[in-house]
Amino acid sequence: MNMASIVYILGALTSLLCAVLLLRAYGRVRQKLLLWSGLCFVGLTVSNILLCMDLSPAFSGINLYRYRLGAAAVAMAILLYGLIWESD
């Protein structure tokens, strides 16, 4: 495992931690923006996991580039929806 793989894994774990903390805070406070932000970070976590898989030698025959970008785009669209339509 090289240094780049470690950085990508840490990025995925950081995104997952942010998602967990935001969704946990939403469970307590029930602010919609926390929900949309948490769901965005869930999508970013998926995107980062796909990045780790895409650059892994075990998945060398599979190109996950479009799926990574799709997951990130859906995550950003969820956050954008929350910022536009759920603002107070």
Backbone bond lengths (Angstrom), bond angles and torsions (degrees), N, CA, C in turn:
res aa  C-N    CA-C-N  psi(-1)  N-CA   C-N-CA  omega(-1)  CA-C   N-CA-C  phi
1 M - - - 1.452 - - 1.532 107.55 -
2 N 1.317 115.68 123.96 1.458 119.28 -178.95 1.525 110.88 -92.07
3 M 1.319 115.02 177.11 1.463 120.95 -175.38 1.530 111.53 -66.13
4 A 1.306 117.85 -34.66 1.462 120.35 179.73 1.530 110.73 -64.06
5 S 1.310 117.01 -40.52 1.467 120.20 178.51 1.518 111.36 -62.85
6 I 1.313 116.27 -39.07 1.466 120.02 178.92 1.526 110.31 -64.41
7 V 1.324 116.84 -41.48 1.468 120.60 179.03 1.525 110.58 -64.28
8 Y 1.322 117.96 -41.40 1.463 120.79 179.16 1.525 111.54 -65.67
9 I 1.312 116.82 -39.95 1.472 120.79 177.99 1.529 110.34 -65.79
10 L 1.328 116.97 -41.79 1.460 119.86 177.31 1.527 111.84 -63.99
11 G 1.318 117.20 -35.59 1.459 120.63 175.49 1.520 112.07 -63.87
12 A 1.326 116.54 -40.84 1.466 120.39 177.99 1.525 110.72 -66.69
13 L 1.326 117.07 -41.25 1.465 120.07 179.06 1.527 111.36 -66.56
14 T 1.317 117.19 -37.10 1.461 120.75 177.71 1.518 110.86 -65.41
15 S 1.321 117.37 -42.92 1.465 120.89 177.19 1.529 110.82 -62.46
16 L 1.321 116.49 -40.75 1.457 120.50 178.37 1.523 111.19 -64.32
17 L 1.322 117.09 -42.55 1.459 120.67 178.29 1.531 111.15 -62.32
18 C 1.326 116.99 -42.89 1.469 120.31 177.26 1.524 110.99 -61.38
19 A 1.324 116.94 -42.53 1.463 120.62 179.32 1.520 111.02 -62.34
20 V 1.317 116.92 -44.77 1.466 120.89 -179.52 1.522 110.58 -62.94
21 L 1.322 116.81 -45.69 1.462 119.96 -178.79 1.525 112.08 -65.43
22 L 1.331 117.41 -41.34 1.462 120.28 179.40 1.522 111.95 -66.77
23 L 1.332 116.81 -42.77 1.463 119.26 -179.56 1.529 111.51 -70.73
24 R 1.326 116.92 -32.61 1.457 120.16 175.63 1.525 110.82 -66.85
25 A 1.332 116.29 -39.88 1.466 120.14 177.17 1.523 110.37 -66.57
26 Y 1.330 117.07 -36.15 1.459 119.62 176.83 1.530 110.42 -63.63
27 G 1.303 117.24 -37.89 1.460 121.21 178.38 1.520 112.76 -61.16
28 R 1.315 116.67 -30.79 1.463 120.31 179.55 1.522 113.00 -87.07
29 V 1.329 117.52 -42.79 1.463 121.53 -170.12 1.526 112.86 -98.26
30 R 1.323 117.66 -28.62 1.460 124.14 -178.15 1.531 113.32 62.72
31 Q 1.327 116.02 38.20 1.462 121.66 172.40 1.521 107.71 -91.05
32 K 1.325 116.23 127.06 1.469 120.48 -174.46 1.528 112.81 -61.58
33 L 1.334 117.06 -34.69 1.459 118.82 -178.35 1.526 111.85 -63.35
34 L 1.319 117.04 -32.27 1.467 120.33 175.34 1.525 110.96 -65.45
35 L 1.317 116.63 -37.72 1.466 120.58 177.59 1.523 110.92 -63.52
36 W 1.335 116.72 -50.10 1.462 119.70 -177.54 1.520 111.29 -65.60
37 S 1.336 117.19 -37.16 1.466 120.06 177.08 1.522 111.01 -66.77
38 G 1.319 116.99 -41.36 1.464 120.52 178.06 1.514 112.16 -63.53
39 L 1.327 116.69 -41.66 1.465 119.83 178.23 1.526 111.32 -67.22
40 C 1.321 116.34 -34.38 1.469 119.99 175.24 1.521 110.14 -61.63
41 F 1.316 117.12 -44.26 1.463 119.61 -179.89 1.521 112.26 -70.19
42 V 1.322 118.24 -26.67 1.465 119.45 172.28 1.529 109.48 -63.68
43 G 1.320 116.46 -44.30 1.467 120.41 176.93 1.513 112.51 -63.55
44 L 1.328 116.96 -39.24 1.463 119.93 177.74 1.524 111.33 -67.91
45 T 1.326 116.69 -32.63 1.466 120.04 174.89 1.521 110.39 -64.11
46 V 1.316 116.57 -44.30 1.472 120.52 177.27 1.522 110.13 -60.25
47 S 1.322 116.34 -43.11 1.462 120.52 178.84 1.527 111.18 -61.85
48 N 1.321 117.23 -41.90 1.470 120.28 179.13 1.525 112.14 -68.74
49 I 1.323 117.34 -35.71 1.465 119.90 176.75 1.525 110.16 -66.35
50 L 1.323 116.13 -40.30 1.471 119.67 176.49 1.522 110.73 -64.41
51 L 1.335 117.31 -34.68 1.460 120.28 176.14 1.520 110.68 -63.54
52 C 1.318 117.04 -44.70 1.476 120.39 177.66 1.518 110.93 -60.78
53 M 1.318 116.43 -41.46 1.461 120.05 179.64 1.522 110.89 -68.43
54 D 1.335 116.97 -39.66 1.458 121.33 -176.96 1.526 111.53 -65.10
55 L 1.312 116.91 -36.50 1.455 120.41 -178.17 1.520 113.49 -92.09
56 S 1.323 116.71 -0.30 1.457 121.07 178.86 1.526 110.25 -79.27
57 P 1.316 117.39 141.23 1.469 119.57 177.48 1.529 113.26 -64.44
58 A 1.322 117.72 -22.68 1.462 120.39 -179.96 1.520 111.86 -67.93
59 F 1.334 116.86 -26.89 1.467 121.43 -179.24 1.522 110.78 -110.79
60 S 1.320 117.51 35.05 1.464 120.97 -173.71 1.528 113.31 -66.12
61 G 1.313 118.36 -24.51 1.455 120.32 -178.78 1.522 113.86 -87.47
62 I 1.331 117.41 -4.24 1.462 121.72 -175.63 1.523 108.68 -113.14
63 N 1.332 116.28 131.36 1.456 121.72 177.52 1.526 108.58 -101.35
64 L 1.323 116.68 111.90 1.466 122.02 -177.74 1.520 112.34 -103.86
65 Y 1.313 118.24 15.16 1.467 122.26 -175.28 1.525 111.91 -57.94
66 R 1.315 117.40 -49.20 1.473 120.68 -178.10 1.523 111.92 -65.96
67 Y 1.324 117.08 -36.11 1.464 120.10 178.70 1.527 110.95 -68.36
68 R 1.343 116.09 -38.06 1.462 119.90 176.85 1.517 110.96 -62.20
69 L 1.330 115.97 -47.85 1.459 119.36 179.46 1.517 111.63 -66.00
70 G 1.335 117.25 -36.59 1.458 120.49 177.50 1.511 112.49 -63.75
71 A 1.326 116.59 -42.79 1.466 120.40 179.00 1.523 110.63 -64.68
72 A 1.323 117.39 -41.69 1.464 120.42 179.11 1.523 111.03 -67.64
73 A 1.330 117.58 -38.26 1.459 120.71 179.47 1.527 111.24 -66.99
74 V 1.319 117.42 -41.06 1.466 120.38 177.24 1.525 110.03 -64.96
75 A 1.323 117.23 -40.32 1.466 120.52 178.28 1.522 111.07 -61.28
76 M 1.317 116.92 -44.81 1.464 120.28 179.11 1.531 111.76 -67.86
77 A 1.333 117.26 -34.43 1.462 120.67 177.84 1.525 110.60 -66.49
78 I 1.312 117.24 -37.28 1.464 120.92 177.29 1.527 110.13 -63.80
79 L 1.315 117.14 -45.06 1.457 119.97 179.05 1.524 111.00 -66.25
80 L 1.313 117.07 -40.04 1.463 120.66 178.16 1.521 111.07 -62.91
81 Y 1.325 116.72 -41.93 1.462 120.35 175.83 1.526 110.46 -58.96
82 G 1.308 116.26 -46.31 1.458 120.04 -179.65 1.516 112.33 -63.49
83 L 1.309 117.65 -37.33 1.455 120.22 -179.60 1.534 112.11 -72.33
84 I 1.310 116.90 -35.13 1.467 119.57 -177.05 1.524 111.89 -83.97
85 W 1.308 118.35 -51.42 1.457 120.84 -168.98 1.522 114.20 -91.24
86 E 1.312 117.67 -19.25 1.457 119.48 -176.80 1.527 112.41 -108.32
87 S 1.330 117.68 18.09 1.464 119.27 -179.85 1.526 109.49 -77.32
88 D 1.312 115.03 145.47 1.466 120.44 -179.09 1.500 111.34 -92.57
